[in-house]
Amino acid sequence: EWKENWYSLKEEAEEVVGKENPFKAATAAAAAPKTSEVAGEKREVVDRELYDALEISTDATQDEIRRQYYRLARKYHPDKNREDPEAKVKFQKVGEAYQVLGDEERRAQYDKFGSAAAQDMPLIDSSLFFMMLFGSEELEPYIGKLKMAMFVEMVDKDAKQAENVSEEMFAFEQRKREVQLALSLCDRIEPFVEAIAKNENAEGAAMSNEVAEWKSKMRLEAEKLCR
């Protein structure tokens, strides 16, 4: 039977969801011959405040700074600590620290002149900055993890992978992301589809209790995301 345009979400889900990235072994093999990793250069700094805020050494590499920022920002994110004002302050601080230390030019200025240099640097609100880089956990069921977040999580499991994450690895993770989002969407619309099917021969099916409840639930979710 000719099935040129055949597609099954279920079959693709079986291929990728919950499966180990098949390109991971090749990446590990490519990295294996290296006998040593390039350490961060020794830096002379006049102020450690921002380094301490991120809980890193002054010779941390950019990859180490990025991963540590992601860990701490997730830990202290206001959405996870609504009743903890101290966490909000820490979240703001690590965001500001990363905006300075995560940029080599700004970092060099900070190392040389300390907090005086940082005060003259324009900074974005930490919540907005985090969302721009990594997305929002509340939006993950709708859009999945953004590429930056996927990269950090991939190399966070093995710091030696940082320079060896291939496009093939990313492509597989992106495919998995798309399939998981499609499955999530199916789960969301299933009650609506079942309600319509159940009432397809009845008048006013769109106003059935099941459909009305589903629409109300979706509306509440949308309103929550807009806050």
N, C-alpha and C positions, 0 to 999 in steps of 0.2 A: 504494500500500500504506500502511495506517494505521500510523504509528510514533510515537504520542504519547509513549511512555516510552523511545524509542530514545536510547541514549547510547553514544558511542565515545570512549574515552580517547585513542586514537591520533589521532582527528580534533581533539580539543580541544588535544592536545599540539602539533599542527601549527599551531594558531591562536595559541598563546601562548609556547611554549618557544623561547628563542632570538630572540624578536621584540622590537623596540624598543617601549617603552611608548607607546601611541598618544596618551596625554594629555600627554606630555612637551612636545610642540610648543606646545600651548595654554597650558601653564604658562609656558613661555619667553616667549610672546607677551604674556601678562599682566604679566610682570615687565619687559618691554622699555621701557615708557614711563618707568620710574624713572631719573632721571639721576644719582642718588647713593644710596648705601646708608647706613643709620644706623650710625655707628661706635660702638664702646663708649665709655661716658663716661670722662673722665679721673678716675682715682682716686688718692687719696693713701693710701699704704700704709706701715706701719711695718716690715713683714717680707715679703720676696720669696720665702722658701724654698719655699712651696707652688706659687707661680707658676713658679719655676724647675724644680720637679719635673715640672710639666706642659709645660715649655718654651713658655710663653706670656707675653705682655705683661700688665701689670697692668690695662690697659683692654680686655682681651679680652671679647667678648660671651659670653653663655651658650651660644649655638650653637657658637662657636669652642672654648670649653672642653669641651663635650660631644664634639665631633669629635676634638679632640686627645687626650682621655682614651681614646676608643675606639681610636685609632691606637696609642698607646703601650701600652695594656693588652694589645692583641693581639700587639704586638711582644715584650713581656716576659712574656707568659703562661707560667706554669710548665709547662703541657702542651707548649709548644714549646721550652722551655729546661730540660729535666730535669737536665742536667749542668752548669748554670750557676747557682750560688748567687747571683751578683751580679744576675742577671736577676730572680730571685725577690724580692730586696730592692727593686729598682726597681719591680716590679709592685705590691708592697705599698704603696710610697710614692705612686705615681700614683693608686692606689685611695683612699688616705687624702686626698690632695690634692683629688681630685674630689668626695669626700663633703663637703668643706668649701667649696670654691669653686663647686661646682655648685648650691649652695643660696644664694640671695641674702641671706637673713638671716645665715647662718653666714659668708658671705663678708664681709659688712659688719662683723661682729664681728672677723673675722681681720684685715681691713684696718686696723681701729682699734687692736686690742690685740695683734696678732701671735700668735706660737706659744702664748702663755699662754692665749689664748682657745680655741685649737684643742685644747689638752690637756683642756679640760673638756667637749668635745663627744663624745658616744657615737658610736663608729664600728663598722661591720660589717666582718668579715673580708673582705679585698679579693677573694678568689676567689669567695666567696658573693655579694658585692655585684655583681661583674661578671656572674655567671650570672643573677642576678635581673633585670638590665637587658637583657642581650644574649643570654642562653642560653649553650650550650656547643657548641664546634665538634664535639666527639665526638657530640653529640646531633643535629646538623644533618641527617644522613641520615634521621632519624626524625621530626623536628619542623620542620625548615627554620629560617630566620632569624626571630627574634622581631621584632615591629613596630618597636621602638626601634632595633635593628640595621639594619633595612631603611631607616628614616628617615635615620640617620646616613650610611649608604653612599650614599643617593640625593643628599643635599645635599652630601656630601663631594666629589662630582664637580663641583659648581658651587655655591660658597658663596652665590651670589645667589638660589638656589632656596629657601633655608630658609623664607621666609615664604610661598612660593607652591606648596608641595607640596599638591596637592588630594586630596580623598577618592577621586576617580576614579583617580588615579595609584596610591594605596595599594591600591584594590580590584583593579586589574589585577595588581599585584605579588603580592597575596595569592592571586589566582586562579592565577598562575604557580607560586607556592609549592606550592599544593595539588596541582596537576597533576604537578609534579616529584616530590613525595612519593609520589603514586600510582604513578608510573613506577618509582620506586625500590623501592616495596613489591612491585610486579609482578616486578621482577628478583630480589628476595629469595625470593619464594615459588615462582618458576618451577621450580627444581630439585625441590622437593617435589611440585608438581603433576605434573611429567613423570614422576617416579618412581612416583607412585600410578597414573597412567594406564598406564604401561608394565606394571605388575604387578596391574592391576585384576582379572584373572581367576585370579591365583595366590593360594594360601593364605598368610596371614601377610605380605601386601604391606606393611603398616605397619612391619614389622621388616626390610624390605629394606635392603641396604647403603647405597643412595642416600639413603633416608629417614633412616637412622640417622646418616649423615654430616652431612646437612643439620641435623638436630636438634642434633647435637653442636656444629656451627658456630654456630648461633643461641644456644645455651646459653653458649658462650664469649663471644660478643658481649655478652650480657646481664650476665654476671659482670663483664666489663671496665667496663661502664657504671656498675655499682653500686659500684665501688671509690672 
